[in-house]
Structure formats: structure tokens, C-alpha cells
Amino acid sequence: MASGGAGPENRHPDAGPGDLYAPFRSRATRIVTLVLIVWILAGWVLFVVLTNRLDDPHREYQVGSAVLALVICVFLHLIGSVAAFPSRSGLRVRNIIGTARLDWAQIVSVRFGERDWVQLDLSDGRVLSVLAIQRVDGARARAASRRLATLVAEHEPGGMDTGGSSG
């Protein structure tokens, strides 16, 4: 099964669901956005079917609604495809708009903070949100944030780097 852009350089070669280097993704967000996309597309099809029954169907309304449905579906896809890909060299965070590539040394701490998603405190003073780990996922999100914090600590200079993977 493809992992939506997670190429071999983005994750550990033996990454599995319980692996320390498995990608981070919000399950609830992906489910909700997929359901919304299906509803929007079904609603657009229903709109086209109903407007075609009119004596004088306006094609510009159908085309305009198709464009609007497409824009909304693309935005929902961007929301549903947020992810973070750990590797031995660092972390690649794909948020709604934009991707950040970080070395482990750039990450000072991992926290939920006041937001509903994990935030990374970076060595240059910035804060980077990781939308792939969200409170809405409950215990799964807490476990993912602990796994990310473990990765940060493992790659910290003089940290708990044992030379192997923990599991």
C-alpha cells in the first residue's frame, strides 16, 4: 500500500505501524475529510442531475458549481494529507500549506501546548505546528507525541542515542 508521498528517503526502511520511524498521520482528520469530499461530490452530481431536468438548464451554473466543488475538495485533500515523516536524519513535516524539513538537532522540544495539535519548539526560537498529531485522535495522538518526543531525545547530542532502534 502506498503511503501518499512517503518515499524511501522519508522513512525507516523497516517502518511498520509499531515502528519508531513510522509516519505520523491524524486518523480522525483523514476520515472526516474523506467523508466530506464524498458528500460534496455526491451533492454536485445531484445538483447536475436536478438542473438537467429543468427546461433551460444553465450550464454555467453546473460548471461554476463544479469548479467550486473541486476547489473545496482540493482544500479538504490538503487538510487530510497532513503528515510527518521521521527518518534517521530528521523530520519532514507536511502541513496544509508547505513542507518543513528539520534536522533532529533543530528540534528543542515536543509539546501539545495550547493548540489541538503538537508543536515543535525549534532551536532558532520558532514554533512549528505538526498538524499530523492532533488531540482529536485521543490516546493515539498522545502515543504519537510520546514517540516523536522519544525520537527527538534519541537524536539529541549526548542524549539517549543507543545506536539501535527502540521498540
N, C-alpha and C positions, 0 to 999 in steps of 0.2 A: 504494500500500500504506500503510495506516495505521501510525502509529508508536507506538501504545499510550499516548496521553495527551500526546504532544508536539505541542501546538498551535502555531500560527504565532508566538505570543509567546515560545515556548520555544526556538526555534532560528532560525538564519540562514535567510532566505527561499530561498537557493540551496543549502542544505545537501545534500551528497551524501556518498557513502562516503569520498571523499578530502578532503572539505572540513574546514577547521579548526573549524567550528561544528557539525559532525555530532554527534549524540547519542553518549554513551558507554554501552555495554552489554556485559556479560560473555557471550560466546557459549557457553562451556562450561557455565556455570550455567544458562542458558536451556535448553540441550539436555537436561541431566541432570534438571532439574525437570519438563520436559515428558514425558520418558520415565517418570519416577516417577509422575506424575499418571495417565498411560495405564495403567501397571501396577496402580495402586491401584483405578482404576475397573473394569478388567477383572477384578481379583480380587474386587471386590464383586459384580459381575454373576455370576461363577462361584459365589460363596457363596450368592447368592439362588437360582440355578438348582438347586444341590445341596440346599439346605434345603427347597425346594419339593417335592423328591422324597420327603421324609420323610412318614410317616403323619400326623403332627401338627406341621406347620411352625409355628415360633414367630415370628409377625410382629414381635414386639417386638425380637427379635434382628436381624431384617432392617432394621428402622427404626433401631435403635441403631447397627448397622454402617454404615448409610447416612450417619447424622449424623457418625460418626467419620471415614468416608472423605471426606466433604465438608469437615470441619474441616482434615484433613491436606492435602487438595487446595488449599484456600484459602491455607494457610500456604505450601505449595510455590509457588503462584502469586505470593505476595508476595516470596518469595526470587528467583524467576525474573524478576520485573519490575523489579528494581533498575536504575536508570539515572541518568545525569547529563546535563542539557541545557544546554549553553553558549549564550549569546546575547551580543550586544554590551554589554548592561547588566550581565550577571553569570552566575552558575551556579546552576541548580536541581538539587539532589541528592535523588533519591528512593531511600531505603534501605528495608529491610524494614518498619520501622515509622516513619513520619514522613517529612516532606519539609523540606529546608532551602533557603532562598533566600538567596544570597550576592551581594553586590556584589564585583566583582573586587578592589577596594581592601581588602576584608576578608581576602583570602587572601594569606598571607605566603609560604608555600612548599608544594610538592607533593613527597611522598616515599612510597616503599613502606614504609619503616621496618621494624619487627619483625613486622608483620602480613602477611597474604597479600593485602591489598588496599591501594589508595592511601589515604594520609591527607593531609588538608589542615591545615596549621598556620594558625590564624586570628589576626588582629590582637589579639583580646581574650584570647589565651592558650589558648583551647580547641583541641582537635583534632577534626576531623570526618572520619570514615571515608567513603570513596567506594566502596561495595561493587560498583559497576558496573565497576570496573577491578580485576581480580583476577589474581594470579600464575598461576593455572591456565590462563589464556589465552596464556601464554608470550610470544613475540615481539609478538603483537598487543597484549598488555597493556603491554609496555614502550613500544611506539609510542604507545599511548593516553596513558600517563603523560607521555611527552615532549610530546605535543600539548597536554595540559592545562597542563603547565609553560610551554609557549610562549604559550598564551592568557593565563596569569597574568602573564608577563613583558611581553607586548604591551600589557596594560591597566594596567600599573604606572605611577604618575605619574612622568614623566621617564624611562620605560622605553623599550623599542624600538618604541613605537607609531609606525607609519609612515603611518597614516591609511587604509590599504587592507588587504586580507587577504593573508596569505602563503600559498603553496601550493606 
